[in-house]
């Protein structure tokens, strides 16, 4: 305990506490605001923006036996329609009508924060549809808050924010240790906050 109250330790705790608070300023504001938009979703309702594009896909995406070149299809969709998000597994259904004729379809989805894109291709006509649903800015921010359909980079960002928040919390406690009068008051507020939080948990 004495070591935690030493001047050198307190100096480093203060620096980490201050720098971590500045580092987290925008992140904490973001998670606080989106916490409200998530908790009060009925306040921020809106109609999604739906875009449907009919398109004839090139025969080169398939070989002679109508086997799909999946990487080429993904590249084509990104080039032609600028699709983004986490791609689902590609569903390919083929029914051989005769030796030379087939019927079937190809479908897949791209899910991103606040948006969803569905792709459907009819075989053998190669006529298809690309439908994009944009749920709006609030939905985009809410999905970022939850880390839904965001990819590994954003997941790492959330983890990093959590670690820095813990540093901010722990160093704040360290800074209170030498200040006995303030520490007593802080412990009372800690107890009050904990009781209120647990009481609200009881109503869930």
N, C-alpha and C positions, 0 to 999 in steps of 0.2 A: 504493500500500500504506500509506503514512504517513497519508493522509487517512482510511483505514478505521480507523486506530488513534487518531484524534483524539478528545478527550473528548466533544465534542458529538455526533459520529457514534455513539460507543459508548453514550452516554446514550439516544439515540433507538432504537438497536438493542436495548438492554436493555428499554426500554418495549414495543416491538413484540413482542419475544420473550415477555415476561411476559403481556401482554394477549392475544396470539394463543393462548398455551397455555391461558389461562383460558376464552377463547372456544370453544376446541376440546375442552374437557374432556369434555363429554357425548358429542360427536360421535366423538371418538377411542375412548371407552369402548364406544360403540355398534358401531363398525366392528370393534373388537377382539373383542368378544363374538360378533358375527355371523360374524366370520371363523372362529371355532371351530365354530359351529353349521353353517356351510357345509362346512368341511373334514371334520367328523365327523358327517355327516348320519345315519349309522346309529345314533348315540347318541340321536337325538331323533325317532325314528319315531312315528307315530300314525295312527289311522284318520281319514280326512276325514269331516266332517259334511255329509251330503247331504240337501238339502231339495227335494222335488218338489211343485209346486203345479199342479193342473189348473185351467184358467180358460177362460171363454168371453169372447172379445174383442168389443168393440162394432163394429157395422157401420160406424160413422162414421169409422173409421180408413181406409176405402177409398172410392173414388168409385164411380160407377155401372158403370164398366168394370173394377172391381176393381184399380185402380191405387192403390198404397199411399201414404198421406201419411206419409212417413218422420219428419219432425220431430214430428208429432202422436203417432206410435207411441212415439218416444223419451220424450216428455213423459209419456205414459200409463204406460209402464213405470216411470219414476222415481217417479211419483205413487203407483201401486198396489203396486209391489214394492220400492221404494227401491233399485233397481239402481244400481251404481256401477262404475267402472273404465273401461278403454279399449274403446269399442265397435268391433266388426268391421264390415266392409261388410255390408249387409243383402242376403241372398239371397232372391230372389222367383222362384218357378217357377210358371208358369201354363200350363195345357193346356186349350184350348177344346174341350169335348166336343160342344157344339151351339151354335146361335145364342144360346141363353139360359142354357146351363149351362157351368160351368168347374170344373176341378179344379186344385189346386195347393197350395203351401205357402210359408210365410215362415219364415226362420230367421236368427238372429244370435247373437253371443256378446258378453259383456262380461268382459274380463279385468282383474282388479285384483291388487294384491299379496296373495298368499296365498289368492286366491279366484277362482272362475270361475262365470259365470252364462250358461246357454244358454236361448234362447227359441225355441219352435217353435209355429207357428200353421197349422192345417189349413184349407184353403179348399175349398168355401164354407161349411163348418159353423162356422168361426171358433173351433172348439175347439182349445185349445192347452195347452202345458206350459211352466212356468218352473222350471228346475232350477238350484239354487245349490249349489256345492261349496265348503266352507270347509276349507282344508287346515291350519288351526291357527295359533297365534301364532308359532311358530318359522318356519313357512313364510312368514308375513307379514313377519317381520323379515328373513329371508333375501332375499326379493324386494326389500325396501327397500335392503338392502346392494348388490344388483346393479342397482338402478334399473329393475327389470323391471315393466312395466305400471303405472308410477307417475305419469306425466304430466309436463309441463314444469316445474312448480314444484319438485318433488323433484329433477329433473335439475339445475336451477339451484342448488339447495342443495348437491348433491354437488360441482358445479364450484366453488362458493364455499369449501367445506371444503378442496378441493384447493389453491386459491390461498393460503388462510390457512396450510395445512400447509407450503407452500413458503416462505412468509414466516418461519414458525417455524424451519424448517431453515436458511435462509440467514442469518438474524440470529443463530442459534446459532453458526454458523461465524464470523461477524464478531466476536462476543464472545470467541472463542478467540484471535484474531489477536494481541492485545497480550500474552497470557499464554504466553510461549514454552515454558515447561516443561510446562504443561498441554496446549498445542497438540501437542507431540511425543507425549505419551501418547495424546491423542485420535487422532492420525494412525495410531498403532499399532493402536488399537482399530478404526479405520476399515478398515485393511488386513486385520485379522483377520476382521471382519464381512463384508467383500467376498469374501474367499477362501472362507469358509464358505458364503455365499450362492451363489457360482458353483459350488462343489463340489456343492451340492444340486441346482442346475440340471442338472448332468450326469447325475443319476439320474432326471430326468423322462422 
